[in-house]
Amino acid sequence: MAFRTVLIENPCRCSYQSGYLCVRQQDNTTKIHLSEISSLVLGTEQVMMSAYLLAELAKNKIPLVVSDEKHNPIGQYLPLYGAHNVSARVNEQLEWGLPIKKRVWQRVVKDKIFQQARVLEDNDFLKEAKTLHGAVLEVRSGDATNREAQAARIYFSALFGADFSRSADCAINAGLDYGYAILLSMVSREIAARGYLTQMGVNHRNEYNQLNLACDFMEPFRPVVDRLVCTYINGSFGKDEKRVLVDVGNSQLAYRGGFYKLHSVVSLYVQDCLNALNKKICVDEIEGFDVP
């Protein structure tokens, strides 16, 4: 069954009934079975939700993303116990040593820069793409030489212009932030569903960030969002653009000899990273992906 991200943009009441999310508006009621939902995004503050529904979302490991008064994602709700063996998984996580964390982060950064290079190639920035392909080969354990940041400067300047800054208040950044928030909820879901703590990252260690590990594992997938922003956002960021980004999970990727939706690739990639951290597979066995 196809998973989908459900976006609620209009005032309504949400409740749970016999396995279904029930969305009641003034003139109609929509029902969606929870088994079809990968994540639920509230694009408005004018939503009333029952505690029963919140409990069922947690049981079904469905992240709930909430938005602020400007309709931008600001937080998310995840289950406390994503698996039956949470204690065992947390003990595994506590035993991850610094060397293996550095090697997994090295692989994650390599995959991210490779995907950035592919985006540049597809947009005819061939010189910059060649530079990034070279940077992939230079990433060291733990990214000690900070190739990730160096690649990012080249990448964003080529893709969005030399004057572009990620701190600027513009439609492009609004789209990037929105898409990254959707992506973060997908990765967080996979980590929580396997019983691991999202707070304890491999490279991200911000004490105020509840999603450090998800921020680590989402990095290679950011360019998928960048592609959509580059294609669909031109001067404004409204409802139509948000709907494109909410559907990012259905983007098709080339993976393991076939074609998979982003939802599935994220799940398998996260599992590979966790297996590598637990030394069940070699870091080199973490499977990469590509955009066809």
C-alpha positions in Angstrom: 0.0 0.0 0.0 1.3 3.4 -0.9 2.3 5.6 2.0 1.5 9.3 1.9 2.1 12.5 3.8 -1.3 14.0 4.7 -1.3 17.9 4.8 -4.2 19.6 6.6 -4.4 23.3 5.6 -8.0 24.3 6.6 -9.7 24.6 10.0 -11.1 21.3 11.1 -11.5 18.7 13.9 -9.4 15.5 13.8 -10.4 12.4 15.6 -9.9 8.6 15.5 -12.5 6.1 14.5 -12.0 2.3 13.9 -8.5 2.6 12.4 -9.2 5.9 10.5 -8.1 9.5 10.8 -11.4 11.4 10.6 -11.1 15.0 9.4 -14.3 16.9 10.0 -14.9 20.3 8.3 -18.0 22.3 8.3 -19.4 20.8 5.1 -17.8 17.4 4.8 -15.8 14.6 6.6 -12.8 12.8 5.1 -11.5 9.4 6.4 -8.0 8.0 5.8 -6.8 4.7 7.2 -3.8 5.1 9.4 -2.0 2.3 7.5 -1.9 4.6 4.5 -0.2 7.5 6.3 3.5 8.0 6.7 3.3 11.4 8.4 0.6 14.0 9.2 1.4 17.7 8.7 -0.8 20.4 10.2 -0.4 23.5 7.9 -2.6 25.6 10.1 -3.0 26.3 13.8 -6.8 26.0 13.5 -7.0 22.2 14.1 -8.5 20.5 17.1 -7.2 17.0 17.7 -8.4 14.3 20.1 -6.1 12.7 22.6 -7.4 9.3 21.3 -6.0 10.2 17.8 -2.7 11.3 19.2 -2.3 8.0 21.1 -3.2 6.0 17.9 -0.7 8.1 15.8 2.0 7.2 18.3 1.0 3.5 18.4 1.3 3.4 14.6 4.6 5.3 14.6 3.2 8.2 12.6 5.0 11.5 13.2 2.8 14.6 13.6 4.4 17.8 12.3 2.9 21.1 13.5 3.2 24.6 12.0 3.4 28.1 13.4 1.2 31.1 12.6 3.1 31.6 9.3 2.2 28.0 8.3 5.8 26.8 8.5 6.7 23.6 10.3 7.9 24.3 13.8 7.9 21.0 15.7 6.9 17.3 15.7 5.4 14.6 17.9 7.0 11.2 18.0 6.2 8.0 19.9 8.1 7.4 23.1 8.4 3.7 22.4 8.9 2.9 18.7 9.8 -0.7 19.3 9.3 -3.4 21.9 13.0 -3.7 22.7 13.8 0.0 23.2 16.1 -0.6 26.2 18.2 -3.0 24.2 18.4 -0.6 21.3 19.4 2.3 23.5 22.1 0.2 25.2 23.5 -0.5 21.7 23.4 3.2 20.9 25.3 4.0 24.1 28.1 1.6 23.0 28.7 3.2 19.6 32.4 4.2 19.7 33.9 7.3 18.3 35.8 5.6 15.5 32.7 3.9 14.0 30.6 7.1 14.4 33.3 9.0 12.5 33.4 6.4 9.7 29.6 6.4 9.3 29.6 10.2 9.2 32.3 10.1 6.6 30.0 7.8 4.4 27.0 10.1 5.0 28.9 13.2 3.9 30.2 11.4 0.8 26.7 10.4 -0.2 25.5 13.9 0.4 28.2 15.6 -1.7 27.7 13.0 -4.4 24.0 13.9 -4.6 24.8 17.6 -4.6 27.1 17.0 -7.6 24.3 15.1 -9.4 22.0 18.0 -8.9 24.5 20.4 -10.4 25.1 18.1 -13.3 21.4 18.0 -14.1 21.3 21.8 -14.0 24.4 22.1 -16.3 26.8 23.4 -13.7 29.4 20.9 -14.9 32.5 22.7 -13.6 31.1 22.9 -10.1 29.8 19.4 -10.3 33.3 18.1 -11.2 34.7 20.0 -8.2 32.2 18.3 -5.9 32.9 14.8 -7.3 36.6 15.5 -6.5 35.6 16.5 -3.0 33.8 13.2 -2.4 37.2 11.4 -2.7 38.7 13.8 -0.2 36.3 13.3 2.7 38.2 11.8 5.6 36.9 10.0 8.7 34.6 12.3 10.7 35.0 14.8 7.8 38.0 16.2 9.6 38.8 18.6 6.8 35.2 19.9 6.6 34.5 19.0 3.0 30.8 19.1 3.7 30.8 22.9 4.4 33.2 23.6 1.5 31.0 21.7 -0.9 27.9 23.4 0.4 29.3 26.9 -0.5 30.0 25.9 -4.0 26.7 24.0 -4.4 24.3 26.7 -3.2 26.2 29.5 -5.0 26.0 27.6 -8.3 22.4 26.5 -7.9 20.8 29.6 -6.5 23.3 32.4 -7.4 26.5 33.9 -5.9 24.5 36.2 -3.6 22.4 33.4 -2.1 22.5 32.9 1.6 20.7 30.2 3.6 20.0 32.9 6.2 18.1 35.2 3.8 14.4 35.7 4.0 13.3 34.5 0.6 11.0 32.0 -1.2 13.9 29.6 -1.9 14.8 29.4 1.8 11.2 29.0 2.8 10.9 26.1 0.4 14.1 24.5 1.5 13.2 24.8 5.2 9.7 23.4 4.5 11.0 20.5 2.5 13.7 19.7 5.0 11.2 19.6 7.8 9.1 17.1 6.0 12.2 15.0 5.3 13.3 15.3 8.9 10.0 13.9 10.1 10.4 10.9 7.8 13.9 10.1 9.1 12.8 10.6 12.7 10.0 8.1 12.2 12.4 5.4 11.0 14.8 6.0 13.9 12.0 6.0 16.5 10.4 2.9 14.9 13.6 0.9 15.5 13.8 1.9 19.1 16.7 4.3 19.0 17.0 7.8 20.5 16.8 10.6 18.0 18.5 12.9 20.6 21.9 11.0 20.4 23.6 11.9 17.2 26.6 10.6 15.3 27.9 14.1 14.4 25.2 16.5 15.5 25.5 17.0 19.2 23.4 20.1 20.0 22.1 19.7 23.5 18.9 21.7 22.5 18.2 19.5 19.5 15.9 16.6 20.1 16.6 15.2 16.6 20.4 15.0 16.4 20.5 11.5 14.9 17.8 12.3 12.4 19.7 15.4 11.3 22.7 13.1 10.7 20.9 10.5 8.6 18.8 13.0 6.5 21.9 14.7 5.0 22.2 12.7 1.8 18.5 13.2 1.1 18.5 17.0 1.3 19.4 17.3 -2.4 16.1 15.6 -3.3 14.4 18.6 -1.7 16.8 21.0 -3.4 15.8 19.6 -6.8 12.1 20.3 -6.2 12.8 23.8 -4.9 15.0 24.5 -7.9 12.2 23.2 -10.3 9.0 24.5 -8.7 9.8 27.7 -6.7 10.4 30.9 -8.6 9.8 34.1 -6.6 6.9 32.9 -4.4 6.1 30.1 -1.9 2.5 29.3 -1.4 0.0 26.4 -1.1 0.9 24.8 -4.5 4.6 24.8 -3.7 4.0 23.4 -0.3 1.9 20.5 -1.7 4.8 19.6 -4.0 7.2 19.4 -1.1 4.8 17.5 1.2 4.8 14.9 -1.5 8.6 14.6 -1.6 8.3 11.1 -0.1 6.9 9.8 -3.4 10.0 10.9 -5.4 11.4 8.0 -7.4 15.0 7.0 -6.7 17.3 4.4 -8.3 18.3 2.0 -5.5 19.5 -1.5 -5.2 19.1 -2.3 -8.8 15.5 -1.0 -9.1 13.4 2.1 -8.5 12.0 2.9 -5.1 10.0 5.8 -3.5 12.0 8.1 -1.2 10.0 6.7 1.8 11.3 3.3 1.2 14.9 4.4 0.5 15.0 6.5 3.7 13.9 3.4 5.7 16.5 1.1 4.2 19.3 3.7 4.3 18.7 4.4 8.0 18.7 0.7 8.7 22.0 0.3 6.9 23.5 3.2 8.9 22.3 1.6 12.2 23.6 -1.8 11.2 27.0 -0.2 10.4 27.1 1.5 13.8 26.3 -1.8 15.5 29.0 -3.4 13.3 26.6 -5.9 11.7 27.7 -4.7 8.3 30.8 -2.8 7.0 30.4 0.9 6.5 31.2 0.4 2.8 28.1 -1.8 2.6 25.8 1.2 3.3 23.9 1.3 0.0 23.9 4.5 -2.0 21.1 5.8 -4.2 20.7 8.1 -7.2 18.0 10.2 -8.9 17.1 8.7 -12.3 
